[in-house]
Amino acid sequence: MELVLNGPALADPATVGHKFARQYAMSRAGLPVPGFYCVSAEAFPASERTAAAFPGPEATTEELVDWAAAARARIRAGGVPAALAEQVLAEFDELTDGTGLVAVRACVAAAADGAGEDGADDPFAGLSDSFLYVDRDAVLARIVDCWASAYNPEAVLYRVRRGVDPTAARVAVGVQRMVPGVRSFVVFTRDPRSGADRRVIAAAHGIGEGIVQEKADIDHFFVDGPTGAIERDTVRKSVMVGLVADRPGDGPVPLAVPAELADPPVLTDADVRRICALAAEAAELFGGPQDVEGAITADGRIHLVQSRPVVVAAPQNTGTQNSGTRDAGTRNTGARDAERPGAERSDADQPDAGRRTPWTNHNLTESFPGLTSALTYSQARVFYRMGFTDFYRRFGVSGQSLRQNQYHLSRMIGYLDGRVFYRLDAWYALHSQVPGFALMRPLWERSLGLTERTGVVHPEHRRPWATVLPALPRLVWMYARQPARLRRFLRWWDALAADSASLEHCSTDELIARYRRMWAEAEQRWGTTMVTTYFTLAALASANALLNRWVAGGSALLPRLLGGGKPNRTLASVRSSIALAELAAARPELRDAVLERPEREVWAEIVDGRYGADIEAAFRKHLTTYGDRALHDLKLEARTPRQEPWMILPTLRPFITQGLTVAANLADEARAGAEARQALREACPNPLPRAALGAALASLRFSVKAREDTRFCRSQLYGISREVLWRLGDRLVAAGMLDDTADLVHLHVEEVLGAFDGTLTETDLRAVVLRRRAELDRSAEKAEPPAYFTVPADVPVPVALTSRQDTHRAAGQTEDGVLRGLASSSGRVRARAKIVRDASVPPQSCTDRILIAKETDPGWLALMMAAKGIVVERGSLISHTAISGRLLGIPTVVAVPRALTAVPDGAWVELDGDTGTVRLLSEAEAAAETAAAAAAEAVTRAGTE
């Protein structure tokens, strides 16, 4: 039996798999396919010992993964038999003249009924490996690796869950001549998102791995089927993937795109038409829509390296795209492949690739940045489930629908490698029940900072406003009643918070009873706060639309018009801090103590009355009112002034040194508001439109204030929960169940309560803590996941994470050296940049600097007030950073991609909060600013000596 196949023998999917049978069919039809040969699936080293050791489909995931690892090791230990190796190398020499490079790809051979990888009914069934730029010396080892990939853990788990015997998999291996492509593309003959008659092309400089792994900057082209009209979505190209000529063993690596190729489209219109024509031939040949990969060599020739069916399914109510397609240009390899030079994972090797689960932590990192404890996640999961259940109920979603969607409500947020992420398919499925969501969806996505679309179906509504009409009377009635409902909510919450101000003398049962009553009541009321956010988005959309209709550049003016009005609770907390700083500054002894001495000592003296009863009363009042507001105050592992009141003092230092006063802060806000109103009068002189704008802006200001007020209440909800749980942790230590109170952050809330309720299923809490702490430590060693990615559906998420597909966004810096984001708070300022990755830095280190961060939360207020400007990578017009910048009168730009890497720490920067730009100053400008700053400092020193 021939085991190395060429010519007509390549036509049989049962021996070479559908992938290679399709390549042969294209070649026979005259399509430009690089030469290749196959190692037949009959050569696959199946082992009776491997089959006998299979633990069975009912085995645990751990047992299946262990079996897979043993099977892979057994194959690798065997190598390629000598006779077969001789044939493989002989074919290699004939294919490449012995000196060329090849791609070595695996494909699971078709079963007797034709089912198999790249088949029409299941086009993405395998999870096997591929390798690029393989030379003669490495080809045999790569064939063994391809065989071993039959037992990749995700492949085994996937087959078991589909009822397929994983011991029956037989892998064929294709060895194909590498063409020296300078450009690459993936083309879909039908739009994979909707099935529309439109060709979709993703193209990049360099080789195809740059597209499938999104390691390269990608242009997109859309070709209308009936008319042939070409639509382009191009970017500035700076990165491609290719081979370093003098280091071929490195495999594909990121390379710089030559400057002359950075701006022009990767493909000309003629290229696009030639690619579409070839893809159409493939579609006709195989009798259905195709997904075709190819490369273009320096001489302009097009080479097709793969074709597979595109299966497009109708959109599902769950919000996931149930189809056997991948979104163009959004594939990535698994973690295992990333560790091996030259390895790639094709989407044909993904399980049910049309069904992928999208995850994001855009916006969520304001609340839960970085690694998050099990305690916090378990509490947050309850919060999202109960809060949004009440939210949907208030919008008229039936009890039956809520019961049917309980599984979505329970998985709105996930815990992935120690970090909290939104599970987007659950959110879309749930939000689709809300009247008007089709109209609100784009704005909601922007409010999350969500720009990616991979893995999420986007239903097309020709008239999305029409979806609101049936529910319009209810929405108007809800909007009219919302202020009164909000006042009732705040009265209820303020009474509950006041009653929970001190829990010091509560017994264990009293603590647990208070906790459970609080959350039970919140379950019936907290939806009011989410309704507020919904109407905030509606008010923002209305105000923005009216401004853009009646005022030139209205969107740029909007942030300036949001100031003024009654202060929200977050701003009130800031002004309370400024008032404390004023009190301290007015008393030299206290001023020096706050600025120079240890905080604990100074706090003890303040509450002992050393600096006067009025000082003691002011600090105690601030602590009682705002003691739950701190850095990362939704993370139960973080301490707040409620537990450590001396934390207040470091936040006062920049206010004292800058001489800030409440009166000056109010005056600044009033002046900014007056300037914005004057700008509106000048831009919109007609009083009637201006009156309509005034009403819309008043509604928006009310909504923004209400949203911030309820977010402050959320901090208090978590603050009271933190106080209860840490006090219970003290008692677990006293009882000998924990070694340290801080260990409770590795428990779930119900485990902490269950220790006293008698509901623990695992009573050795020390062992639980050790296990989870070790797991969190392992997560800390991993690279931080991107803000958005997708994983295969129907696979356990921890396993699916190894097949994560990342969506990287292009940097915001353009050819003019300017970073661009969303203008959020007006004003232009020049200062040195302060890169802040950890907000525990002293506030005074941010004094007179432009703060550059990934995102902020309310605990950053002390840093923000010390700064001259704020730039963050994430956020939206109504995110915490944007609102705080406006309230504090600090120029602010949000949603600036990769600001942390594009701006060096200490560099001179110009920030324009009106245009949303951040510009690195030239050497001459920086030198002038440095000289001016030195002169100003000299004058200041002279005035104090």
N, C-alpha and C positions, 0 to 999 in steps of 0.2 A: 504494500500500500504506500502510495506517495504521501509523504507528510509535509513536504515543501511544495506549494502549489503555485502555478502560474497559468496564464492563458484561460481557456474555457473552464478549467476546474474551479476558477474563482467565482463562478456563477451560482454555486450552491450554498445558500445560507446555512444549511445544516452542517457544513464543514468549515466555512469561513465567517459566518455571521452576516446579518443583514448589512452592516456597515460596509464591509468589503465587497459583498455581492453588489451593492449599489454602485460602488466605485467602478467595479468592472463593467457594469451595465452602462455607466456614463462613458467610459472609455470606448466601449464597442460602438456607442452611438456617435462617436466623433467629438465628444466634449473633451476639453483640455485637462486631462487628469494626469498628474505625475506618475511615472511608472512605479509599480509595487509588486510584491509577492507576499504570500501568506504561509505561515506555519499552521497547518490544519489543526482543528480542534481535536482530531484523533490523536495528536501528539501530546495533548494535555495530560499531565501526569496524575490522573485520578488515582486515588489510593483506597483500597478496601479498608485499610487501617483507619483512614480519615473518616470514611463513611460509618464504620463500626463505632467510632468514638462519638458520633453525633449525639448530643444529649436529648434530642427530640424537640418538636415545635413548642412544647409546653414549658421548656426550660426558661430560667430567668435570663434577663439580659446579660448579667455577669457571666453566667455559664456559657451562653452563646458566644460572647466576645472571647472568652478563654479558649473555647474550641476553635474559633476562627484563627486566633493567634497561633495555636499549635499547628493548624493545617497550613498556614502560610510558612511557618518555620520549616515544616516537613518538605514543602516544595522547594524552598530556597536551598535546603541542604542537599537536594538531589541534583540540581544543575541540569544542563542540557546534555543528553546522551551523545557520545562521541560521533556516532554515525550521522545523527541529526545535525550536530554542530557543523560537521563538514559540509553537508548540503546547504545549510543556512549561509555559511561564509562563501561558498561558491556562488550562490545566487546574489549575495551582497556584492561580490566583485564584478559580476556581470551587470548588475544594476547601476553601480557607481564607479566602475573602473578601479575599485579597491581603495580609492582615496576620498570619496565623497562622504557626505553625512546623510543620515536617514531619520525619519520619524518612526518610532516603534509604538504601535497602538494595540490595545487589547479590545476584543469584542466577544461577548458571550454568544456562542453559536445557537442557531435556532433549534427549537425542539421539533419533533416529528410533525406536529400540527402547524409549524411555521411560526409559532410565537417565539419572540426573542428580542434582544436588544436592537433598536432601530426598526422594529417591525411596525406596521401601520396601526395596529391596535394598541401597542404599548411602546411608543418610540423611545422611551427613556428608562428602560427597565434595569439596565446594568449599573454597576458602580465599579468599573474597572479602570485601570491606569493607562496613561500614555506618556511618552517621552519624546522630546525633540532634540535635534542636533546630536544624534548618537553616531559615534564613529565605529570603525570595524572592531576595535579592541573591546568596546563596551556592548556590542549588539547582543551577545549571548546572555550577558547578565541582565540586560533590560528585558529580554524575552522571559527569563525566569521571573522577574518582577511582575510582568504582565500576567503570567500564570498565577502567581501568588495573589494577585488582586482579586481573583475569584472569591477569595475568602477575606476580603476587607470587611471589617466588622459591620459597617453600615450596609454592605451588600448582603451579608448573611441575615441581619435583622430585617432588612426590607423583604427579602424573599420569604422568610418565615411568616411575616405579617401578611403577605399576599398568598399564602398557602402553597408556595413553590418550594420544592425540596432543594435546599442549598447544596446538598451533596451531589446533585445531578448537573450542576453548572459545568460547562466545558468551554474553555477559552481558546479562541483562535487569536493569532497574533499577526498583524500586518506590518510589513517593513516597506516603507515608501520613501522614494528619493525626495530629499529636501530641496525645494527650489529657493534660490536666493531672493526671496520677496523683499521689496522695499516698501510696499504698501499692502495692506490686508483688509479684508471685509467679511461681513456676515450679511446675507441678504435673505429676507423672507418674501416669498411670492404673494403672500396675503398678510395683511396687518395682523400680527399675532395677538393683539389685544381684543380686537373686535371681529376679525374675519373679513373686514372690509376689503374691497378690490383696490388695494394700494400696496405697492412694494415698499418695504422698509429696509434701509441699508445702514449699517454702522461701519465706519471705516476709520483706519488709523495708519499713521506711518509705522514702518517696521513690520514685525510678524504678527500673526493672528493672536498669539497669546496676550498681546497688549489689549486686544478687544475682549477676549473671553474672560480675562481676569481683571479688566478695567485698570490695568497698570499704565495704559497709555491715554493720552487725551484724544477723544473720539468725536468725529463729525457724524451727523446723522442726515440722511437724505430720504425723502418721502416722494414716491412717484405715483401719481394718480393713474389708476388702471385705464379708465375710459379715455382720458385726454393725454396722458403722458406728461402732464405738467410736473415739474420738479420743485419741491420745497426743500430748503436747506436749513439745518440747525447746526451752525458751526461754532467752534471755539478756537481760542488761541492755543496752538499746540506747543508744549514745551517738553513733553516726555513721550518716548516711544519704547518699544521692546525689541531687542535684536541681539546679535551675536558679536562679541568682541573678537576681531580677527585673530589676534595673537593669543587669545585665551579661550579657545572653543570649548574646553572642558568645563568652563563656568556655566555653559548653557545660556538660555535666554536671560538677559539682564536689562534693567532700565537704562536707557541712553537719552542724551539730550537731542531734541529735534533741531536740525540746522536752522539758523535764524531765518534764512530765505524761505523755509517751508512752514514757518510758524503760523502765518496768517491766511494764506490761500487755502481754499478747501482741499481736502485730501484727494477728492475725485473731481474731475471735470465733468461737465454734462455728458460728454461723449463716453467717458468711463462709466458713468451711471447707466447710460442706455445699453452699453455692451454687457455690463453685469446683469441687467434686467433681462436682456435677450437670452443669455446663457441660462439664467435661473428658470426662465420660462420653458426652455427646452427640457430642463431637468423635471419640471413640474409635469410637462406633457408626457415625458418618458415614463414617469412613475405614477401618473394618473391622479395627481392630487397636489395641494400646496406643499412647497418644500422650503426648508431652511438650509441654505447652502453657504459653506465657508470657502474662501478662496484667497489667493495672493496675487499680486501684480509685480512682476520683475522689472528691472531697470529698463528693459527694452519695450515696456508697455504691454507685454503679453499677460493674459489672465490665465491662472491655473486654479482649477477647482479641486479641493482636497477632501470634501465631505458633503454629503447631502442626506437629509433625513426628513421624514414627514413632519408637517406642522398640523397639529390637531387643535382646533379652536373650539372651545365649548361656550355655550351661552353663559352670561354672568349669573352667578349664584347669589342668593340672599345673604350668604355669609360674608360677602365682600371679598372673597378670594377668587382668583382667576383659576377656574377648574379646567385647565387645558394642558395639552402636552407641548407647550412652547416655552421658550425662554424669551425674556425681553432682550432686544438687541443690545449687545454691548454691556451686559450686566452680569456676566458669569465670573466665577472665581473658583480657584482650587481649594481643596480642603487643607487643613493644617498639616497633614502628613506630607502632601505633595510639596507644600511650601518649603519643607525642610530638605528637599532633594533637588539639586540643580537639574534643570532640563525636564522636570516632570510637569505634566499638565493633566487636569481632570476635565474631560469633555462633558457637556451637558447631556449628551447621550448616555453618560454614565451616572446621571442623577436619578433618584427614585421619583417617578411620577412628577417630573420637573415642572409640569404645568401647574401643579398645586404646591405652592411654596408659601411659607408663613412669614409675613413681614414683621419685623421688630424695629422699634426706634426708641431712643431716649431723648430726641429733640425736645426741648422745653422741660422735660421731666428732670433733667439734671439740675435745674434750678432748685428743685426740692430734695433730690436724692443724688448728689454728685458722687462719682467714684464708687469705691467699695462701700457696701451698705450691709449692716448687720442683719442676721436672721430675725432678730426681734423687731427691727424697724420694718422689714419687708412684711412680716406676718401682720403687723398693725396696719400698714398701708393697704394691703390687700383687702382687709375688712373695710377700710375707709372707702375705697373705690367701689366696692360692691354695694355697700349700704347707701352711700351718697348718690350714686347714679341710679340705683333702684328707685329711690325717692324722686330723683329728677325725671326719669321716664314716666313714673306714675303721674306726676304733676302735668306732664304734657299729654296725658290721656292715653298712654299705652296701657292696654288691658292687663289685668292680672294673669290671664291665661298666657299672653305673650311673654310676660316677665318670667313666668314659671318655665316656659319652653326655652327661654334664653338664659336660664340660670347658669348653664355651663359657660356661656360667654361672660356673664357678670363675674364669675369666679376667676376668670383668667384675663381680666383687663390689663393687669400688669404681671410680668413674669420676673423671675429671679435667675439671671443667666450669668454664670461665672462671678457670682458675688455682686452683681450690679442689677439695678432695677430698670426694666424696659417696658414700654407699651407693646402689647400684642395687637397690631393694627387690624387684623381681620376681625377680631372681636369688637373693636371700637366701631368699625364701619358697619358691621352687622347690627349693632345696638343703636347707633346713631341714625341708621336708615329708618328707624321707627319714628323719629322726631319730625313733626310737620315742618316742611321747609328746609330740611337738611340738604336736599339737592341744590338749593340756591345758596345755602350757607357754606357748603362744603369747601370751596376754594379758599374762602376767608378763614375757615376753621383750620385748614391745613397750613395756611401761612402763619396763623397764630401759634401753631406748634413749631414753626420753623421748618416744616416738612416740605421738601422740594422733590424728593424721590418718588418714583411711581412704580418701581419694579415690584412685581408680585401682588399688586393691588388692582382689582378691576375698577375701571372708571366708566360707569355707565354714562351714555350720552343722552342728555335731555335737551331737545331742541328748544323747549320753553320751560326752563327750570322754575321760573316764577309761577307757572301754572300749578306746580305741585303745592304751592302755598295756599292757593285760593280756597280750597275746601276747608282748611283749618284757620283761615284768616280771622273770622269772628272770635274764635277761642284765643288766638294769639293776641289780638287787640285787647281782649278782656284780661288776659294774664298780664300784659304789659301795664295796663292801667292799674291793676291791683298790686303789682310788684312792690312799689314803694311801701305800701301798708304792710304787706307780708314781710318785707325786709325789716321794717321797724319792729314787728312782733318777734321775728327771729332774734334780732340783736337784744331786745329786752330779755327774752328767755335766756339767751346765752350769757349776758352780763350777770344776771342773777345767779346762774349756775357757777360761773367762774368766780364770782365773789364768795360763794359758799365753799369753794374749793381752794381758797387762797392759802389756807394753812391745814395741812393734813398730819401735822406732827404728832398729835395725840390720838390718832385713830387706831383702833384695833385692826387686826388682820381682816376680820370679817367686814368691818366698816370700810376699809380700803377697797376690798373686792366688790362690795355692794355699791359703793359710790361709782367705781369704774363701770360696772355693768349697767347701772341706771343711766349714767351719762351717755354711754354708747347706744343704749336702747332708745333713749329720747332723741339722740342725734339721728338715728336711723329713720325717724319719722319727720325730721325737720331739715336735714342738711341739704336736701335737694334744692331748697331755696337759693343756696349759694351758687349752685350750678346753673340755675335758671338765670341768675344775675349775670353770669359769664356769657350765656347765650344771648341775652339782650344787649350786653356790652358789644359783642361782635356785630349784632344787627345795627346798633347805633353807630358803630365805627364805619360800617359799610355805607350807611345812609349819609353820614356827614362827609365821608370821603367822596362819594358820588356827587353830592351837591357842590362841594368845593371845586371838584374838577370840571363841573359843568359851568359854573359861573365865575371861577377865578383861575387865571392863568397860573400854572404851577401850584395848584391848590394842595396837592399831596404834601409838598414841601412845607406849606404853611400850617398844615394841620397840627403837628406836634407843638408848635408855639401857642396854638389856640386852646390847648387842653389844660393849661395852668389856670390858677384861680379857683374861687369857690371855697367851700368849707373844707378844711384839711381832713384827709382820711387818717385812720388810726396809725398807719405806718409813719406818715409825716408828723403826726402828733408825738409819736415816740422819739423822733429825731429832735423835735423842738424841745421836748422835755429834757433830752440829753444836753442840748445847747444851754438850756436854763440852768442845769446843774453845773455846767462848765463856767457859766457866768458867776454863779454863787462862789465857786471855788476860786476863780480868778480874782474876785473882789477881796479875798482874805489871804494875804501873802503866805501865812503858815500852811494853810490847807492847799494853796496852789503849789507850793514847793513840795509838799508831801505827795500829792497826786502825781506830779511830774517826775519825782526822783526816788520815792521810797517804795518798798514792796507793797503790792496791792492788799494782801491779807491784813498787814499791820494797819494800814491806813483805814481800811473798812472797819476794823474792830474799833478804832478810835472814833470814827464817825458815828457808829451806832451806840457807842458809850457816851456820846454827847460832848466829847472833848472840844468840838468846833462849834458848839451851840445847838440848842434845841431845834432852831429853825432849819439848820443844815441836816440834822438827823431826820426830821420830819420829811423834808424834801426828798432825801435819798430813799427813805422807806416807802414813800408814796410812789416814787418812780419804780421801785422794785416790785411793789404790789401790782401796779398797773401794767408794766412792760417787762416783767421778769422772765417771761417765756419767749421773748424775742431775742434771738442770738444767731450766730453763724451756724448754718445747718440745723436749724431748730426743729425740723421735721424728722431728724435722725435721732432715734431714742438713745443711741450710744453717745451722742454729743451732750455735753453739759451746758446748762444755761444759767443766767443769774439767779433763777429760782433755787438752784442747788448751790451755786457758788457766786454769791452776790458781789464779791470783789471784782468779778469780770466787768462790771460797769466802768470801773476806773480807767482802764487803758483806752476805752472808747472816748473818754473826755479829753485826753491829752492833745490831739490835734486841734480840737475846738478851742482849748485854752491858748495854745501857742499861736493860733491864727487870730485870736481875739474875736471869734464869732459871737454874735448876739442874736437873740430872738427877733428883736426889732429890726436889725439889719436884714435878717432872713426874710421877714415879712415884707420889708421894703423892696428887696430884690424881686420877690415874687410879684408884687404889685406892679413894679416897673416893667417886668417882662410881659405881664398881662396887658398893660396899657399899650406897649409897643406892638404887641400882636394884634390888638383890636384896631390900632391905627393902621397897621399894614392891611388888615381886612377892609377897612373903610376905603383905603386908597386903591386896593385891587378890585373891590366890588362897590362902586359908588351908588348903585341903584339900591334904595332903601328896602324895597320889597324882597328881592333875593337875599339881601343881608339879614333881614328879619327872619326869613326861613332858615338861613344858616345859623343864626343865633339860637333859634329853638333847637335845631339839630345838635348844635355843640353843647347846649345846656344839658340836653338828654344824655349826650355822650359823657360829659364831665360827671354827671350824677352816677352813671353806670360804672365809670372807672373808679370813682370814690367808693361806691358800694362794693365793687369787686375787691379792692384793697382792704376794705373793712372786714369782709368775710374771710379773706386770706389771713388777716391778723387773728381772727377767731380760730381759724384752723391751727395756727401756731399755739394758741392757748389749749386747744383740744389735745394736741400732742404733748404739750407741756404738762398738763394735769396727768395724762396717761404715763408720762415719763416719771413723774413724782411718785405715783402709785407703784409702778413696777420696780423702781429702784428701792423704794422702802420695803417692798416684798423681797427683793434681792438681799437686803440686809438681814432679813429674818431667815432666808434660806442659808446664808452663811452661818448665822448663829445656830441653826439646827444641824450644821455639818453637811448639808447637801451641796454646797458650793464652797470653793476655796476663797473666792473674792467676789464682792458684789458686782464688779464690772464683768464677771463671767456670764451674767444673765443676758448680755447682748447676743450671745450665741444660742439662746433658747427662743422658742416661739412664745408669743403672748399666752396662748392657752396652756403651754407647759409651765409657765410661771404660776398662772392662776391654778392650774390643775394640781400642782404640788400641795395646795391647801384645800382644793375642792375634792380631792380624792379621785381625780379622773386621769392620772398619768398612766400611760401604757408602758413607759420606759422610766423606771424610777432612779436609775443611776445617772443623775444629771451631770455629774463630773465627766462621765464617759461621753455623753452627748456633747458637752462643751469642748472636750479635747478633739473629738472627731470634726466638729464644725469649724473650730478654730483652724485646724490643719487644712481643711478644705478652703477656707477663706485665704489662708496664707498661699496656697497653691494658685488661687485666682489672682492674688496680688503679683505673682511672678509672670503672669501672662500679659501679653500686649493688650492695651485697652481696646475693646471692640469699637468699630466705627459707630457713628450716630444712627445709621440705618443699615440694615442688612436683611437678607432673607435666608431661610433654611428649608430643607425639604419637609413637606408635610408627611403625616402618617409614619413618622419615625420618632422615637423618643428624643426630646429636645437636646439633652446632653450629647447624644450621639450625632444628631443632626447638626450641631454646632461645628463639627469637624468639616461639614460641607457648606459652611456659611458662604454666601455670596455678598460681598461688600459693595456698597455704592459710594464711591469717593466723589466728592465735589471738587470742581476745578477751583484753583485759588482765585480770590477776588482781585488780585493785582493785574492791571492791564499794562499795555505797552507804554503808557505814560508814567509808570511807576506809582500809580495811585491805587490804593485799596478802596473798594466801594461796598457799602452796605446800605442799611435802612436808616435814613435820618430820623432821629427820635427826640432830640432835645436841642433847641437852636443855640447858636453861638459858634464863634470861631476862636480857637485857642492854639497857641504853640507852647510846647513844653517837652521835657524829656519823658520817654516812655518808661513805665514801670510794669514789667511783666509779673503778673500775680497768678500763680498756679495753685497756691494754698492760701486761703484768706486768713490764716492765723498769723500772717505777718503783722508787725506793729503798724497801727494806723499812721503814725508819723512818717513811716518810710514812704508813704504815698503822697505826702504833702507837696502840693504844687507840681505833681506829675500827671501824665495821662495814663490812667489805669488801663492795662490791656489784659483781658481774661477770657476764659472760655464762656462762662456765664456767671451770674451772681444770684444771690438770694438775699432775703432781708438781713441776714447776719453781716452782709458786706457794707451796711450803711455807714459805719464809721470810716471805712476805707474810702468810700465814694465821696463822702463829705470832705475828706482831706484832699481829694484829687481835683485837678483843674478840668479834667475831661475823662470820659469813659468810652472804651471800645470793647465790645464782646463779640465772640464768634457766632453766638447763637442768639435767639430771642426774636421778638416781634414788636410791633408798635404798642402792644398792651402787655408786654412782658414786664417783669419786675424791674429790670434794668432801665427800660425806656421810661416807665412811670416814675421811678425814683429820680432819674436824671432830670425830667421835667419839673418835678416837685422841688428839687434842690437847685434848679437853675444851672445845671452843669451840662455843657455840650456833650451830647451822647450819640453814638452810632452803634447800632446792633446789627446782627446777621452779617458780620464781616468774615468771610471764609478764611481760615488759616492765619488770622491776625497774629496769633502767638508765635508762629514760625516766620512770618514775613517781616515782623518788626523786632529788631534787636533791643534787648534791655538797655536802657540809657540813651537810645538814639533820640535825636530831636525830631519831633513829629508835629505836623499841623493837622488838627482835627476840625472839620467843618460840620457842625450838627444840623445845618440847613440843607446841605447838598448830599450828606451821607458819605463824605470822602475822608480818607486818612492818607496823608502824604508824608513820606520821609523827606526831610529837608536836604537840600544839596549841601556839600561841604562848606561852601561859602556862607549859605544861610545859617547852618549850624554854628559856624565860627562866630558869626555876628550875634546870634542868640546867646551863646556862651559868654561872650564879652559883655553883653547887656546884663545878663544875670549876675556876673561877677561884680559889675559896677553897682547894681542895685544892692547886692549883699554888703558891699563896702560901705555904702551910704547907711544901710541899716545898722551895721556895727558901729559906725561913727556916731550915730544918734543915740546909742545905748552906752557909750563909754564916757 
